[in-house]
Amino acid sequence: MGPFRTLYLDMNSFFASVEQQLDPSLRGRPVAITAMEKPVGICVAASYEAKAFGVRTGTPVQEARRLCPGLAFRPSRHRLYVCFNLKIADVLDRHAELERIRSVDEFQLGLSGDATSLEGATRLVSVLKVAVAREVGPCLRFSAGIGPNHLLAKIAGKLEKPNGFQWLSPENMPDRLAHLALDDLPGISRAMKARLELAGIRDVPSLCRLDPRHARAIWRSVEGERFVRALQGEPIPLMRTKRGGFGNSKVLAPEFRDPRAAYLVSRWLVEKAVARLRRDGRVAAVFSLYIARMGAHSLRQDMTCAASQDGLRVTCANFLTMRPDPVHDLVLMNPPFSGTHWMRHVRHAFDFLKPGGTLRAILPASAEVNETQAHEKFRAWAECHGPGWRGLWRDLPPESFAEVGTNIATVILTLHKPAA
Ligand SMILES: [Mg+2]
């Protein structure tokens, strides 16, 4: 057995590479990805061709244009990047032992047998590079790192970009990292760097030599001890982090800063978070909204809710051609108002109720009062199923739907299916 246990893969310029893969006219060209639909705000990613001009994540769009006049801008398509992430994960898993997807563009693999030696791991990385290029696309390249644990593998994976391969082990440590600043290491924030400096630790070699118990004191947590032990090459496993929640945030472009537009953006963010919640089979018990305002106090509102998940299944089909499955406790409907189409819709929807179920339909007020033969016949049918004539129809307040541009008078029809 060789000394290496973990292989870490970091996709190069991932978002821009996906765009280049899908649009051949972008290949070999500088590309920047923006958070907004239009090229405003900041760049959230850049292709290697753009990076050569100094365009980076966080570069303002205006500045990026100045640095690189031929730069192509594309809006970020996060769902698409997640699909590519899963495709790559699938390929890796077929050729090696995929331990964990670490982020949208990072993967952690376990090494065993022959692949624990430098030669074996080098061969495995070549196999994976060819497989990803062939099965996902030649624009998708990655840098790889190996180490005796996940921390050193991750640091190694970031040493050489693009398309690099590096290794770290007690054999070349800490010299191989001596050129890095403390906060170049994953897990060392600027605040932690300041704390380390206060304790007299000013460079990576001193951090590597630190007594792990001293690290625990500086971090004020066992994490410090684990971090330094991992840096020293011990086989420290990655702790399973407990997910605290699902969230999304966005910096609002100027045109989205009035409350109505901001509300729509917040709904979109909630939908994105809920999609992930649903995918993981979780339910929500607390909902939090956080708004940071420039030059003013931030706002935060938490709301506890009954553990819930929408569990919606959306079917796109012509409703009238769907075969009724009488399994539903409740049908809520807003059928088409034109002509008397709503009559057929309500009668069809009624067949979706199980015995004892309830149907509520929003209908034009004419449904209750028009005296055509069709109306009379519909009301006679409805009466058989309603809770008695008095409770069957209920007026909605005038102009209930004015906000969506209609002032039509409306009623709610309630029907109960008899219990079996
Ligand atoms: Mg990357």
Residues whose N, C-alpha, C, O or C-beta is under 5 A from the ligand:
A	BS01	MG	D10 M11 N12 S13 D105
